[in-house]
Amino acid sequence: MRLRSDPRARLRVVLAEVDGRIARERAHATRTGATRATGASGATGAPGAPAPRSKAVAFRILFDEHLPRVRRHLSCFLDDRSEVEEIAADVFVVAWKKLQPENPMGITWLIRTADNKLRDAARRDRSKRRAIDALTRGLQETSDALHPLEALALREAIVTLSARERQVVVLTYWDELSAGEVAQVLRCSAAAVWTTLTRARAKLRRQLEAKEADA
């Protein structure tokens, strides 16, 4: 899967602009701070109120804090590292465009945007089987390594879940989001999340128990 243009290149441009703005803001703050401190008469003045956080600073904080979690979320669905990097970059390019410094988005917004990007890419060229393969690997990595037969059983069990159930399972166990955070990502109620998660766990339990009985 490849996005039509390389979001990593666009993100590099964004980060260069962000870091350039931050450097200029710091230089300006240093100059104006020195002027305010001495004043025209040379007397020392009281420091003023801190300036509101700029868009560049807010984005750099957002990017540094949440990039690893966005990558981790995507790696549960994609087995190609370059695809993970491309979509993660695209998510943060969108975040830069939409960021409001006084009210920056959080991890739930970023994951929801990542999921939208995944669906866009999937409509082009990723099969359901490939997604399930990657999801199985992702869930395996959240705990101790499974025996190959256990991994196969898990994969076959995951196939029985609906797309919504798989999404709730991933957000809960892979991304370690609370029911409230999952509800924000999926834009539904926390009660609906618990209902879906309970149903998904029951399906997985039945499938895995059936495999054990057949063994």
C-alpha positions in Angstrom: 0.0 0.0 0.0 1.3 3.5 -0.9 -0.4 6.8 -0.3 -0.6 8.9 -3.4 2.1 11.3 -2.2 4.7 10.8 0.4 3.4 12.1 3.7 6.8 11.7 5.3 8.2 14.4 3.0 5.3 16.7 3.9 5.9 16.0 7.6 9.6 16.9 7.3 8.6 20.2 5.8 6.1 20.8 8.6 8.7 19.9 11.3 11.3 22.2 9.7 8.7 25.0 9.7 7.7 24.2 13.3 11.3 24.2 14.6 12.1 27.3 12.7 9.2 29.1 14.2 10.2 27.9 17.7 13.7 29.2 17.2 12.5 32.6 16.1 10.0 32.8 19.0 12.7 32.0 21.5 15.1 34.6 20.0 12.3 37.2 20.1 11.4 36.3 23.7 15.1 36.6 24.7 15.3 40.1 23.1 12.0 41.4 24.4 12.7 39.9 27.8 16.0 41.7 28.1 14.4 45.0 27.0 11.6 44.6 29.5 14.0 43.7 32.3 16.2 46.8 31.9 13.7 49.3 30.5 14.6 52.6 29.0 16.1 53.9 32.3 18.1 50.8 33.0 16.0 49.8 36.0 14.9 46.2 36.4 11.2 45.6 35.9 8.9 42.8 37.0 8.4 40.1 34.4 5.1 40.1 32.6 2.5 37.3 32.3 3.8 34.3 30.2 2.8 34.5 26.6 0.2 32.0 25.4 1.6 28.8 23.8 2.2 29.2 20.1 1.0 26.8 17.5 4.5 25.6 16.7 5.3 24.8 20.4 1.9 23.1 20.9 2.5 20.9 17.8 6.0 20.0 18.8 4.7 18.9 22.2 1.9 17.0 20.6 4.2 15.3 18.1 6.9 14.3 20.6 4.3 12.9 23.1 2.0 11.0 20.9 4.0 9.8 17.8 5.0 6.5 19.5 1.4 5.7 20.4 0.1 6.4 16.9 2.9 4.2 15.4 2.0 1.5 17.9 -1.7 1.6 17.0 -1.0 1.4 13.3 1.5 -1.4 13.7 -1.4 -3.6 15.0 -3.0 -3.4 11.5 0.0 -3.0 9.2 3.0 -5.3 9.0 5.0 -3.0 6.7 7.0 -0.5 8.8 7.2 2.0 5.9 3.4 2.0 5.7 3.1 2.7 9.4 5.5 5.6 9.0 3.6 7.0 6.0 0.2 6.9 7.7 1.6 8.2 11.0 3.2 11.1 9.1 -0.1 11.8 7.3 -2.0 11.9 10.7 0.4 14.6 12.0 0.3 16.6 8.8 -3.5 16.8 9.3 -3.0 17.6 13.0 -0.7 20.6 12.1 -3.3 22.0 9.7 -6.2 21.7 12.3 -4.3 22.4 15.5 -5.7 25.1 17.8 -2.9 25.9 20.3 -5.3 26.9 23.0 -7.1 23.5 22.7 -4.8 20.9 21.2 -6.2 17.5 20.2 -5.3 14.5 22.3 -4.6 10.8 21.6 -8.2 9.9 20.9 -8.4 12.4 18.0 -5.1 11.2 16.6 -6.1 7.5 16.8 -9.5 8.3 15.2 -7.7 10.1 12.4 -5.3 7.2 12.0 -8.2 4.8 11.7 -9.8 7.0 9.0 -6.5 6.9 7.1 -6.4 3.1 7.4 -9.9 2.8 6.0 -9.0 5.1 3.1 -5.9 2.9 2.3 -7.8 -0.3 2.8 -10.4 0.7 0.3 -7.6 0.9 -2.3 -5.5 -2.2 -1.9 -5.5 -4.0 1.5 -7.5 -7.2 1.9 -9.4 -8.3 5.0 -7.1 -11.3 5.4 -4.0 -9.2 5.5 -5.6 -7.0 8.2 -6.5 -10.0 10.3 -2.9 -11.4 10.0 -1.5 -8.1 11.2 -4.0 -7.8 14.0 -3.2 -11.4 15.2 0.5 -10.5 15.4 -0.3 -7.3 17.2 -2.4 -9.0 19.9 0.3 -11.7 20.3 2.9 -9.0 21.1 0.9 -7.6 24.0 1.7 -10.7 26.1 4.2 -13.5 26.2 5.1 -15.2 23.0 2.5 -17.8 22.0 3.1 -21.3 20.7 2.6 -21.4 16.9 -0.5 -23.5 17.4 -1.9 -21.0 19.9 -1.2 -18.2 17.5 -3.0 -20.0 14.7 -6.0 -20.6 17.0 -6.0 -16.9 17.9 -5.9 -15.9 14.3 -8.8 -18.2 13.4 -10.8 -16.8 16.4 -10.2 -13.2 15.4 -11.7 -13.9 11.9 -15.1 -14.5 13.6 -15.2 -11.0 14.9 -16.9 -8.2 13.1 -14.8 -5.2 12.0 -16.3 -3.1 14.9 -15.5 -5.8 17.4 -11.9 -6.1 16.2 -11.5 -2.3 16.4 -12.8 -2.3 20.0 -10.5 -5.2 21.0 -7.5 -3.4 19.5 -8.2 -0.1 21.1 -8.8 -1.8 24.5 -6.0 -4.3 24.6 -3.4 -3.0 22.1 -3.7 0.8 22.6 -4.7 0.4 26.3 -7.4 3.0 26.1 -10.2 3.2 28.7 -13.8 2.6 27.7 -14.4 6.3 27.7 -11.4 6.9 25.4 -12.5 4.1 23.1 -15.9 5.8 23.0 -14.3 9.1 22.0 -12.4 7.4 19.2 -15.4 5.6 17.8 -17.9 8.4 18.6 -20.2 6.2 20.6 -21.2 5.7 24.2 -19.0 3.9 26.8 -21.9 1.5 27.3 -21.8 0.6 23.6 -18.1 0.0 23.9 -18.6 -2.4 26.9 -21.4 -4.2 25.0 -19.2 -4.7 21.9 -16.2 -5.7 24.0 -18.2 -8.2 26.0 -19.6 -9.8 22.8 -16.1 -9.9 21.2 -14.5 -11.6 24.3 -17.3 -14.1 24.4 -16.8 -15.0 20.7 -13.0 -15.3 21.2 -13.5 -17.4 24.3 -15.9 -19.8 22.5 -13.6 -20.2 19.5 -10.5 -20.8 21.6 -12.3 -23.3 23.9 -13.6 -25.1 20.9 -10.1 -25.4 19.5 -8.9 -26.8 22.8 -11.7 -29.4 22.9 -10.8 -30.5 19.4 -7.1 -30.8 20.2 
